[in-house]
Amino acid sequence: MEESKKDWLSALVTASLGAGIITSFAVSQGQNPLIGIGITAFAATAAVILDRYA
């Protein structure tokens, strides 16, 4: 696998796991699950973009 593609995938997985843990807690406290999924997706996308261009 190409190194830059591996970094992109690693950033996506790490961001998704981190945001997913916090979002899971928020959903358990009564937050709408769709909003939680949206927050996780946004955080993962932002992390990949920042990792790629920063």
KOLZA-965321 format. One line per field, with one value per residue (C-alpha): x negated, z, y; residue in three letters; residue number from 1. Coordinates in nm, 4 decimals. Layout:
BEGIN
u	[X  ...]
w	[Z  ...]
v	[Y  ...]
residuo	[ALA  ...]
num	[NUM  ...]
***
This chain:
BEGIN
u	[0.0000  -0.1249  -0.2512  -0.0293  0.2803  0.1893  0.1559  0.4967  0.6593  0.4863  0.6069  0.9636  0.9712  0.8148  1.0503  1.3551  1.2670  1.2018  1.5168  1.7194  1.6317  1.7400  2.0500  2.1483  2.1440  2.3550  2.6095  2.6294  2.7163  3.0076  2.8610  3.0236  2.8227  2.8343  2.6771  2.4134  2.3303  2.3113  2.0720  1.8507  1.8469  1.7668  1.4846  1.3317  1.3524  1.2035  0.9170  0.8311  0.8406  0.6277  0.3825  0.3571  0.3152  0.1692]
w	[0.0000  -0.0841  0.2204  0.1726  0.1340  0.4530  0.6407  0.5111  0.6244  0.9620  1.0214  0.9265  1.1571  1.4492  1.4186  1.3806  1.6880  1.8980  1.7921  1.8090  2.1738  2.2765  2.0559  2.2040  2.5485  2.4260  2.2662  2.5908  2.7630  2.5247  2.2129  1.8804  1.7226  1.3751  1.5121  1.6803  1.3539  1.1788  1.4409  1.4067  1.0262  1.0381  1.2886  1.0827  0.7608  0.9236  1.0707  0.7326  0.5596  0.8292  0.8249  0.4473  0.4029  0.7322]
v	[0.0000  0.3462  0.5389  0.8472  0.6290  0.4435  0.7733  0.8858  0.5623  0.5762  0.9337  0.8367  0.5343  0.7207  1.0173  0.7938  0.5913  0.8999  1.0804  0.7605  0.7011  1.0502  1.0338  0.6972  0.8554  1.1492  0.9143  0.7157  1.0442  1.1084  1.2696  1.1789  0.8920  1.0524  1.3686  1.1542  0.9787  1.3159  1.4501  1.1427  1.1678  1.5397  1.4893  1.2089  1.4106  1.7197  1.5156  1.3645  1.7035  1.8650  1.5740  1.5920  1.9693  2.0918]
residuo	[MET  GLU  GLU  SER  LYS  LYS  ASP  TRP  LEU  SER  ALA  LEU  VAL  THR  ALA  SER  LEU  GLY  ALA  GLY  ILE  ILE  THR  SER  PHE  ALA  VAL  SER  GLN  GLY  GLN  ASN  PRO  LEU  ILE  GLY  ILE  GLY  ILE  THR  ALA  PHE  ALA  ALA  THR  ALA  ALA  VAL  ILE  LEU  ASP  ARG  TYR  ALA]
num	[1  2  3  4  5  6  7  8  9  10  11  12  13  14  15  16  17  18  19  20  21  22  23  24  25  26  27  28  29  30  31  32  33  34  35  36  37  38  39  40  41  42  43  44  45  46  47  48  49  50  51  52  53  54]
***
